Amino acid sequence: MNPNTNDYSNILIIGDFLTFLVVILIGFANHNSQFDLLRVLANWLPLCLAWGMAAPMLGLWNKSQPTFLMNWWRVIWAAILSVPLAVVIRGFILNTPTIGIFVLVMMAFSILGLLIWRLIWQLFLRQKS
Protein backbone atom coordinates (compact mmCIF):
# COMPACT_ATOMS: atom_id res chain seq x y z
CA MET A 1 0.00 0.00 0.00
CA ASN A 2 1.27 3.43 -0.92
CA PRO A 3 1.71 5.53 2.25
CA ASN A 4 0.65 8.66 0.36
CA THR A 5 -2.80 7.34 -0.48
CA ASN A 6 -5.62 8.24 1.86
CA ASP A 7 -7.54 5.26 3.15
CA TYR A 8 -10.79 6.46 4.59
CA SER A 9 -12.25 3.00 5.18
CA ASN A 10 -11.89 3.32 8.97
CA ILE A 11 -14.03 6.46 8.85
CA LEU A 12 -16.62 4.55 6.83
CA ILE A 13 -16.77 1.74 9.40
CA ILE A 14 -16.97 4.16 12.34
CA GLY A 15 -19.68 6.06 10.48
CA ASP A 16 -21.70 2.87 10.03
CA PHE A 17 -21.49 2.14 13.74
CA LEU A 18 -22.34 5.72 14.72
CA THR A 19 -25.31 5.61 12.35
CA PHE A 20 -26.66 2.63 14.28
CA LEU A 21 -26.12 4.51 17.54
CA VAL A 22 -28.08 7.50 16.21
CA VAL A 23 -30.90 5.21 15.02
CA ILE A 24 -31.07 3.57 18.45
CA LEU A 25 -31.03 6.89 20.30
CA ILE A 26 -33.81 8.21 18.06
CA GLY A 27 -35.77 5.05 18.86
CA PHE A 28 -35.34 5.60 22.58
CA ALA A 29 -36.37 9.25 22.23
CA ASN A 30 -39.38 8.30 20.10
CA HIS A 31 -40.62 5.95 22.81
CA ASN A 32 -39.97 8.52 25.56
CA SER A 33 -37.72 5.96 27.18
CA GLN A 34 -35.40 7.01 29.94
CA PHE A 35 -31.80 6.88 28.79
CA ASP A 36 -30.22 3.69 30.08
CA LEU A 37 -26.69 3.10 28.90
CA LEU A 38 -26.91 -0.67 29.38
CA ARG A 39 -30.06 -0.91 27.23
CA VAL A 40 -28.48 1.29 24.57
CA LEU A 41 -25.41 -0.95 24.54
CA ALA A 42 -27.62 -4.07 24.49
CA ASN A 43 -29.12 -2.75 21.26
CA TRP A 44 -26.05 -1.16 19.70
CA LEU A 45 -23.33 -3.75 20.27
CA PRO A 46 -25.23 -6.71 18.74
CA LEU A 47 -26.12 -4.52 15.78
CA CYS A 48 -22.47 -3.55 15.29
CA LEU A 49 -21.42 -7.18 15.64
CA ALA A 50 -23.97 -8.44 13.12
CA TRP A 51 -23.20 -5.58 10.72
CA GLY A 52 -19.50 -6.37 11.11
CA MET A 53 -20.23 -9.86 9.79
CA ALA A 54 -22.60 -8.87 6.96
CA ALA A 55 -20.99 -5.71 5.57
CA PRO A 56 -17.63 -7.24 4.60
CA MET A 57 -19.35 -10.22 2.96
CA LEU A 58 -21.20 -7.83 0.68
CA GLY A 59 -18.15 -5.68 -0.01
CA LEU A 60 -19.38 -2.65 1.90
CA TRP A 61 -16.07 -2.00 3.60
CA ASN A 62 -13.80 -2.44 0.58
CA LYS A 63 -11.32 0.35 -0.07
CA SER A 64 -12.37 0.61 -3.69
CA GLN A 65 -16.14 0.50 -3.81
CA PRO A 66 -18.40 1.29 -6.70
CA THR A 67 -20.28 4.56 -6.40
CA PHE A 68 -23.22 4.83 -4.05
CA LEU A 69 -25.68 4.72 -6.93
CA MET A 70 -24.33 1.30 -7.91
CA ASN A 71 -23.92 0.06 -4.34
CA TRP A 72 -27.08 1.08 -2.44
CA TRP A 73 -28.73 -2.33 -2.76
CA ARG A 74 -25.85 -3.95 -0.87
CA VAL A 75 -26.63 -1.77 2.15
CA ILE A 76 -30.20 -3.03 2.10
CA TRP A 77 -29.16 -6.68 1.86
CA ALA A 78 -26.60 -6.30 4.63
CA ALA A 79 -29.27 -4.78 6.88
CA ILE A 80 -31.70 -7.57 6.02
CA LEU A 81 -29.03 -10.07 7.08
CA SER A 82 -27.72 -8.28 10.16
CA VAL A 83 -30.72 -6.73 11.91
CA PRO A 84 -32.64 -9.95 12.67
CA LEU A 85 -29.49 -11.54 14.09
CA ALA A 86 -28.80 -8.44 16.17
CA VAL A 87 -32.35 -8.40 17.56
CA VAL A 88 -32.09 -12.07 18.54
CA ILE A 89 -28.78 -11.40 20.30
CA ARG A 90 -30.39 -8.40 21.99
CA GLY A 91 -33.20 -10.65 23.17
CA PHE A 92 -30.71 -13.01 24.80
CA ILE A 93 -28.89 -10.13 26.48
CA LEU A 94 -32.05 -8.51 27.84
CA ASN A 95 -33.90 -11.80 28.34
CA THR A 96 -36.82 -10.54 26.25
CA PRO A 97 -38.70 -12.10 23.35
CA THR A 98 -37.91 -11.14 19.78
CA ILE A 99 -40.88 -9.26 18.38
CA GLY A 100 -41.31 -9.36 14.63
CA ILE A 101 -42.51 -5.77 14.26
CA PHE A 102 -39.44 -4.56 16.16
CA VAL A 103 -37.24 -6.41 13.69
CA LEU A 104 -39.03 -4.77 10.75
CA VAL A 105 -38.95 -1.28 12.25
CA MET A 106 -35.30 -1.62 13.24
CA MET A 107 -34.49 -2.89 9.76
CA ALA A 108 -36.33 -0.03 8.05
CA PHE A 109 -34.75 2.71 10.14
CA SER A 110 -31.30 1.13 9.97
CA ILE A 111 -31.57 1.02 6.18
CA LEU A 112 -32.75 4.64 6.08
CA GLY A 113 -29.95 5.79 8.38
CA LEU A 114 -27.30 3.84 6.51
CA LEU A 115 -28.46 5.09 3.11
CA ILE A 116 -28.30 8.69 4.35
CA TRP A 117 -24.87 8.09 5.88
CA ARG A 118 -23.56 6.37 2.75
CA LEU A 119 -24.82 9.24 0.58
CA ILE A 120 -22.98 11.71 2.83
CA TRP A 121 -19.94 9.44 2.61
CA GLN A 122 -20.09 9.44 -1.19
CA LEU A 123 -20.24 13.23 -1.23
CA PHE A 124 -17.25 13.34 1.13
CA LEU A 125 -15.23 11.07 -1.16
CA ARG A 126 -16.19 13.10 -4.21
CA GLN A 127 -15.01 16.26 -2.49
CA LYS A 128 -11.68 14.63 -1.55
CA SER A 129 -10.92 13.48 -5.10
C-alpha positions as CSV (number, residue, x, y, z in Angstrom):
1,M,0.0,0.0,0.0
2,N,1.3,3.4,-0.9
3,P,1.7,5.5,2.3
4,N,0.7,8.7,0.4
5,T,-2.8,7.3,-0.5
6,N,-5.6,8.2,1.9
7,D,-7.5,5.3,3.2
8,Y,-10.8,6.5,4.6
9,S,-12.3,3.0,5.2
10,N,-11.9,3.3,9.0
11,I,-14.0,6.5,8.9
12,L,-16.6,4.5,6.8
13,I,-16.8,1.7,9.4
14,I,-17.0,4.2,12.3
15,G,-19.7,6.1,10.5
16,D,-21.7,2.9,10.0
17,F,-21.5,2.1,13.7
18,L,-22.3,5.7,14.7
19,T,-25.3,5.6,12.4
20,F,-26.7,2.6,14.3
21,L,-26.1,4.5,17.5
22,V,-28.1,7.5,16.2
23,V,-30.9,5.2,15.0
24,I,-31.1,3.6,18.5
25,L,-31.0,6.9,20.3
26,I,-33.8,8.2,18.1
27,G,-35.8,5.1,18.9
28,F,-35.3,5.6,22.6
29,A,-36.4,9.2,22.2
30,N,-39.4,8.3,20.1
31,H,-40.6,6.0,22.8
32,N,-40.0,8.5,25.6
33,S,-37.7,6.0,27.2
34,Q,-35.4,7.0,29.9
35,F,-31.8,6.9,28.8
36,D,-30.2,3.7,30.1
37,L,-26.7,3.1,28.9
38,L,-26.9,-0.7,29.4
39,R,-30.1,-0.9,27.2
40,V,-28.5,1.3,24.6
41,L,-25.4,-0.9,24.5
42,A,-27.6,-4.1,24.5
43,N,-29.1,-2.8,21.3
44,W,-26.1,-1.2,19.7
45,L,-23.3,-3.8,20.3
46,P,-25.2,-6.7,18.7
47,L,-26.1,-4.5,15.8
48,C,-22.5,-3.6,15.3
49,L,-21.4,-7.2,15.6
50,A,-24.0,-8.4,13.1
51,W,-23.2,-5.6,10.7
52,G,-19.5,-6.4,11.1
53,M,-20.2,-9.9,9.8
54,A,-22.6,-8.9,7.0
55,A,-21.0,-5.7,5.6
56,P,-17.6,-7.2,4.6
57,M,-19.3,-10.2,3.0
58,L,-21.2,-7.8,0.7
59,G,-18.1,-5.7,0.0
60,L,-19.4,-2.7,1.9
61,W,-16.1,-2.0,3.6
62,N,-13.8,-2.4,0.6
63,K,-11.3,0.3,-0.1
64,S,-12.4,0.6,-3.7
65,Q,-16.1,0.5,-3.8
66,P,-18.4,1.3,-6.7
67,T,-20.3,4.6,-6.4
68,F,-23.2,4.8,-4.0
69,L,-25.7,4.7,-6.9
70,M,-24.3,1.3,-7.9
71,N,-23.9,0.1,-4.3
72,W,-27.1,1.1,-2.4
73,W,-28.7,-2.3,-2.8
74,R,-25.8,-4.0,-0.9
75,V,-26.6,-1.8,2.1
76,I,-30.2,-3.0,2.1
77,W,-29.2,-6.7,1.9
78,A,-26.6,-6.3,4.6
79,A,-29.3,-4.8,6.9
80,I,-31.7,-7.6,6.0
81,L,-29.0,-10.1,7.1
82,S,-27.7,-8.3,10.2
83,V,-30.7,-6.7,11.9
84,P,-32.6,-10.0,12.7
85,L,-29.5,-11.5,14.1
86,A,-28.8,-8.4,16.2
87,V,-32.3,-8.4,17.6
88,V,-32.1,-12.1,18.5
89,I,-28.8,-11.4,20.3
90,R,-30.4,-8.4,22.0
91,G,-33.2,-10.7,23.2
92,F,-30.7,-13.0,24.8
93,I,-28.9,-10.1,26.5
94,L,-32.1,-8.5,27.8
95,N,-33.9,-11.8,28.3
96,T,-36.8,-10.5,26.3
97,P,-38.7,-12.1,23.4
98,T,-37.9,-11.1,19.8
99,I,-40.9,-9.3,18.4
100,G,-41.3,-9.4,14.6
101,I,-42.5,-5.8,14.3
102,F,-39.4,-4.6,16.2
103,V,-37.2,-6.4,13.7
104,L,-39.0,-4.8,10.7
105,V,-38.9,-1.3,12.3
106,M,-35.3,-1.6,13.2
107,M,-34.5,-2.9,9.8
108,A,-36.3,0.0,8.1
109,F,-34.8,2.7,10.1
110,S,-31.3,1.1,10.0
111,I,-31.6,1.0,6.2
112,L,-32.7,4.6,6.1
113,G,-29.9,5.8,8.4
114,L,-27.3,3.8,6.5
115,L,-28.5,5.1,3.1
116,I,-28.3,8.7,4.4
117,W,-24.9,8.1,5.9
118,R,-23.6,6.4,2.8
119,L,-24.8,9.2,0.6
120,I,-23.0,11.7,2.8
121,W,-19.9,9.4,2.6
122,Q,-20.1,9.4,-1.2
123,L,-20.2,13.2,-1.2
124,F,-17.2,13.3,1.1
125,L,-15.2,11.1,-1.2
126,R,-16.2,13.1,-4.2
127,Q,-15.0,16.3,-2.5
128,K,-11.7,14.6,-1.6
129,S,-10.9,13.5,-5.1
